[in-house]
Amino acid sequence: LGDLSDSEADKISKILKSEFKSQDAVLEALNGCRVDVTEDLVKQILERFSFDWIPCLGFFRWAKLQGGFKLSPELYNLMIDNLGKLRKFDLMFDLVEEMRQLEGCITLVTISKVIRRLAKAGRFVDAIDVFRNSDQYGVPKDIYALNILVDALIKDRGVEHAEEVILEYKDIVSPNASTFNMLVHG
């Protein structure tokens, strides 16, 4: 079964290696492609094309249109991480919004990926805003979410921002030893 999946992934990859100007061009190129779309196949393609957002996102959208297949939160998270890595933040937030519409799809893992990618790009205020609005996505502001934010900010030279967030939320989310440890080491 793994061989079949590999050959299907290779078949898709061959198509996606062409130069595409848009996601629509990718969708058009994939139309008529006869493969069994599975979680594993989509994951393989998203990993193979993680540094080339047009074929990656085009394939993702194509896979979503295939009958009998539903994209899992894990696949959305992988695509969100790919877009964040390539600093395609508007597209990343479009996917987050799409996940929000699916209700229950967004988890702390999703929020964590968004926060980390924003912090890595030096967009500290945006990362903090994602945390501030996390309950709108069904993710509570708790010590786990706070520590993810603090860790991301500190790792990417936003120590002052981390300190401000801790002070802003100290009455809502009590910092723990890990929180202070990260701050001290930052």
RAGI-V968830 format. One line per field, one symbol per residue. ss: DSSP state (h for helix, s for strand, l for the rest). phi: phi as a letter, one per 30 degrees, with the letter a starting at -180 (. if undefined). psi: psi as a letter, one per 40 degrees, with the letter a starting at -180 (. if undefined). A space follows every 10 residues. Layout:
ss = ???
phi = ???
psi = ???
This chain:
ss = lhhhhhhhhh hhhhhhllll llhhhhhhhh llllllllhh hhhhhhhhll llhhhhhhhh hhhhhlllll llhhhhhhhh hhhhhlllhh hhhhhhhhhh hllllllhhh hhhhhhhhhh lllhhhhhhh hhlhhhhlll llhhhhhhhh hhhhhlllhh hhhhhhhhhl llllllhhhh hhhhhl
phi = .ddddddddd ddeedddddc caddddeddd eidcbddbed dddeddddcd cbddddddde ddeddddibb ddeddddddd dedddcicdd dddddddedd ddhiddbedd edddeddddd dicddddddd deceddcicd dbddddddde eddddciced dddddeddce dcbddceded dddddd
psi = dddddddddd dddddeeihh eiddddddde hehgihhidd ddddddddfe egdddddddd ddddehiehh hidddddddd dddddefgdd dddddddddd dehedhaddd dddddddddd eegddddddd ddedddeehi hadddddddd dddddfffdd dddddddded edhhiadddd ddddd.
